[in-house]
Amino acid sequence: MTRPPSAPPPAPARDPGLQPERTLLAWSRTALLLTVDALLVLRAGLLHRQPGLSAIGCLLTATACGFFGYGLHRRRRLERTGGDPEPVPVGPLRVLTLAVTLAAAGSAWSVLAGPGGR
């Protein structure tokens, strides 16, 4: 005698835990580090009269402000949905990768353009 197939048990409610909050903190930390790096690159560009370096510093400062705003937007959205996280679109992640790469290049350039690099 065979038993009728039983329905799968209902899935338990998903508990997101603290992961959404950790992700939001990561966005804030990244924006803060980009801001500090951008200001250091901007300072080096202004002190050593390097217009390209100053432009990179300004671009990084604007990008860091944008990421800080995006982090606030995600925090408000998370609070509105009651802690249910949504995936991050690919666009902001690509811009973040480009900004971090640009920050690293600007930092290296500012070290090389400084008094010790001449």
Residue frames as qw, qx, qy, qz and C-alpha x, y, z in Angstrom:
[[0.000, 0.891, 0.455, 0.000, 0.00, 0.00, 0.00],
 [0.440, 0.257, 0.001, 0.861, 1.45, 3.36, -1.02],
 [0.152, -0.659, -0.429, 0.599, 0.96, 6.55, 0.86],
 [0.345, 0.862, 0.295, 0.225, -0.34, 9.61, -0.97],
 [0.503, 0.281, -0.144, 0.804, 2.27, 12.26, -1.51],
 [0.305, -0.767, -0.428, 0.369, 2.13, 14.73, 1.30],
 [0.221, 0.923, 0.052, 0.312, 2.44, 18.45, 0.83],
 [0.553, 0.230, -0.397, 0.696, 5.74, 19.96, 1.88],
 [0.357, -0.650, -0.488, 0.461, 5.67, 21.66, 5.26],
 [0.152, 0.962, 0.159, 0.163, 5.11, 25.40, 5.13],
 [0.573, 0.366, -0.248, 0.690, 8.28, 27.44, 4.99],
 [0.416, -0.633, -0.412, 0.507, 9.08, 29.23, 8.23],
 [0.119, 0.987, 0.110, 0.021, 8.95, 33.00, 8.22],
 [0.690, 0.390, -0.168, 0.586, 12.29, 34.45, 7.16],
 [0.468, -0.837, -0.085, 0.272, 14.25, 36.13, 9.93],
 [0.539, 0.761, -0.141, 0.332, 16.68, 38.60, 8.34],
 [0.752, -0.363, -0.207, 0.510, 18.57, 38.96, 11.62],
 [0.241, -0.818, 0.035, 0.522, 21.12, 41.73, 11.74],
 [0.604, 0.128, 0.494, 0.613, 22.38, 41.34, 8.18],
 [0.235, 0.818, 0.361, 0.381, 20.45, 44.36, 6.81],
 [0.320, -0.943, 0.026, 0.084, 21.84, 46.57, 9.57],
 [0.662, -0.397, 0.394, 0.499, 25.40, 45.32, 8.94],
 [0.527, 0.436, 0.479, 0.550, 24.99, 46.05, 5.24],
 [0.017, 0.951, 0.215, 0.222, 23.81, 49.58, 5.97],
 [0.505, -0.795, 0.203, 0.268, 26.78, 50.13, 8.26],
 [0.688, -0.037, 0.460, 0.560, 29.08, 48.89, 5.50],
 [0.341, 0.736, 0.361, 0.460, 27.65, 51.49, 3.11],
 [0.244, -0.968, -0.029, -0.052, 28.21, 54.21, 5.73],
 [0.663, -0.544, 0.329, 0.395, 31.79, 53.08, 6.45],
 [0.634, 0.269, 0.455, 0.565, 32.60, 52.97, 2.76],
 [0.155, 0.885, 0.254, 0.357, 31.23, 56.47, 2.23],
 [0.439, -0.885, 0.109, 0.113, 33.21, 57.75, 5.23],
 [0.703, -0.306, 0.413, 0.492, 36.47, 56.19, 4.02],
 [0.503, 0.531, 0.422, 0.535, 35.91, 57.52, 0.50],
 [0.064, -0.973, -0.144, -0.171, 35.32, 60.98, 1.95],
 [0.562, -0.731, 0.256, 0.290, 38.53, 60.92, 4.00],
 [0.673, -0.007, 0.490, 0.554, 40.53, 59.64, 1.04],
 [0.347, 0.752, 0.391, 0.402, 38.94, 62.20, -1.29],
 [0.200, -0.980, -0.003, -0.014, 39.82, 65.05, 1.04],
 [0.631, -0.529, 0.388, 0.414, 43.42, 63.84, 1.34],
 [0.593, 0.287, 0.514, 0.550, 43.74, 63.55, -2.45],
 [0.139, 0.906, 0.293, 0.274, 42.15, 66.98, -2.88],
 [0.415, -0.878, 0.136, 0.196, 44.53, 68.47, -0.32],
 [0.659, -0.250, 0.472, 0.529, 47.54, 66.94, -2.06],
 [0.467, 0.562, 0.486, 0.479, 46.33, 68.26, -5.41],
 [0.031, -0.974, -0.155, -0.160, 45.88, 71.78, -4.06],
 [0.538, -0.756, 0.238, 0.287, 49.17, 71.85, -2.14],
 [0.565, -0.238, 0.572, 0.545, 51.26, 70.57, -5.04],
 [0.346, 0.591, -0.146, -0.714, 49.31, 72.44, -7.71],
 [0.114, -0.030, 0.935, 0.336, 48.24, 69.29, -9.55],
 [0.515, 0.106, -0.035, -0.850, 44.95, 70.09, -11.33],
 [0.628, 0.030, -0.708, -0.321, 44.35, 66.45, -12.31],
 [0.346, -0.101, -0.826, 0.434, 44.74, 65.33, -8.73],
 [0.208, 0.135, 0.357, -0.900, 42.44, 68.11, -7.54],
 [0.598, 0.069, -0.365, -0.710, 39.83, 67.01, -10.10],
 [0.566, -0.063, -0.822, -0.004, 40.05, 63.40, -8.87],
 [0.131, -0.117, -0.684, 0.708, 39.63, 64.67, -5.29],
 [0.401, 0.118, 0.086, -0.904, 36.53, 66.66, -6.24],
 [0.648, 0.041, -0.589, -0.482, 35.06, 63.71, -8.13],
 [0.460, -0.076, -0.845, 0.262, 35.72, 61.38, -5.20],
 [0.086, 0.099, 0.509, -0.850, 34.16, 63.86, -2.76],
 [0.569, 0.091, -0.155, -0.802, 31.00, 64.04, -4.87],
 [0.642, 0.027, -0.737, -0.209, 30.92, 60.24, -5.19],
 [0.263, -0.059, -0.802, 0.533, 31.33, 59.79, -1.43],
 [0.314, 0.110, 0.302, -0.893, 28.46, 62.20, -0.78],
 [0.649, 0.086, -0.437, -0.617, 26.34, 60.25, -3.26],
 [0.566, -0.022, -0.821, 0.068, 27.07, 56.99, -1.49],
 [0.017, -0.074, -0.653, 0.753, 26.29, 58.50, 1.88],
 [0.505, 0.125, 0.019, -0.854, 22.93, 59.63, 0.46],
 [0.666, 0.075, -0.649, -0.361, 22.32, 56.19, -1.05],
 [0.337, -0.020, -0.852, 0.400, 23.04, 54.60, 2.33],
 [0.234, 0.126, 0.446, -0.855, 20.51, 56.90, 4.00],
 [0.617, 0.126, -0.317, -0.710, 17.97, 56.06, 1.31],
 [0.597, 0.026, -0.799, -0.071, 18.46, 52.33, 1.90],
 [0.119, -0.051, -0.755, 0.642, 18.17, 52.81, 5.68],
 [0.423, 0.134, 0.205, -0.872, 14.86, 54.67, 5.36],
 [0.675, 0.123, -0.510, -0.518, 13.55, 52.07, 2.94],
 [0.446, 0.027, -0.870, 0.208, 14.55, 49.26, 5.31],
 [0.094, 0.104, 0.618, -0.774, 12.78, 50.97, 8.20],
 [0.553, 0.151, -0.080, -0.816, 9.65, 51.40, 6.07],
 [0.715, 0.106, -0.604, -0.335, 9.55, 47.74, 5.04],
 [0.797, -0.494, 0.169, -0.304, 10.07, 46.49, 8.57],
 [0.468, -0.569, 0.668, 0.100, 13.51, 45.02, 8.11],
 [0.846, 0.309, 0.427, 0.076, 12.87, 43.16, 4.85],
 [0.243, -0.576, 0.427, 0.654, 16.00, 43.80, 2.79],
 [0.736, 0.647, 0.129, -0.152, 16.02, 44.23, -0.96],
 [0.807, 0.021, 0.234, 0.541, 18.93, 43.34, -3.20],
 [0.121, -0.719, 0.166, 0.664, 21.28, 46.12, -4.21],
 [0.711, 0.689, 0.099, -0.102, 21.01, 46.96, -7.91],
 [0.839, 0.082, 0.155, 0.515, 24.10, 46.30, -10.02],
 [0.310, 0.815, 0.075, 0.484, 24.52, 49.96, -11.05],
 [0.349, -0.887, 0.210, -0.220, 25.50, 51.34, -7.61],
 [0.861, -0.357, 0.292, 0.213, 27.85, 48.42, -7.05],
 [0.728, 0.415, 0.187, 0.513, 29.65, 49.12, -10.33],
 [0.077, 0.887, -0.052, 0.452, 29.94, 52.82, -9.48],
 [0.642, -0.729, 0.230, -0.059, 31.27, 51.91, -6.03],
 [0.889, -0.053, 0.253, 0.379, 33.89, 49.62, -7.55],
 [0.507, 0.644, 0.111, 0.562, 34.96, 52.36, -9.94],
 [0.218, -0.910, 0.088, -0.342, 35.09, 54.92, -7.11],
 [0.780, -0.559, 0.252, 0.121, 37.23, 52.70, -4.90],
 [0.807, 0.207, 0.232, 0.502, 39.59, 52.02, -7.82],
 [0.258, 0.799, 0.063, 0.539, 39.78, 55.74, -8.56],
 [0.490, -0.847, 0.132, -0.158, 40.42, 56.45, -4.88],
 [0.861, -0.295, 0.253, 0.328, 43.30, 53.98, -4.83],
 [0.637, 0.450, 0.205, 0.591, 44.77, 55.49, -8.01],
 [0.021, -0.896, -0.030, -0.443, 44.35, 59.02, -6.66],
 [0.674, -0.719, 0.167, 0.032, 45.98, 58.08, -3.38],
 [0.836, -0.048, 0.255, 0.484, 48.93, 56.50, -5.17],
 [0.422, 0.671, 0.173, 0.584, 49.25, 59.55, -7.41],
 [0.263, -0.923, 0.028, -0.279, 49.14, 61.93, -4.44],
 [0.780, -0.525, 0.226, 0.255, 51.95, 59.98, -2.74],
 [0.732, 0.182, 0.308, 0.580, 54.03, 60.03, -5.91],
 [0.234, 0.780, 0.192, 0.548, 53.30, 63.71, -6.60],
 [0.509, -0.854, -0.085, 0.059, 54.25, 64.74, -3.05],
 [0.030, -0.904, 0.426, 0.009, 57.62, 66.11, -2.00],
 [0.599, -0.391, 0.693, 0.085, 59.11, 62.63, -1.54],
 [0.774, 0.380, 0.502, 0.068, 58.05, 61.57, -5.05],
 [0.382, 0.915, -0.095, -0.091, 59.99, 64.29, -6.90]]
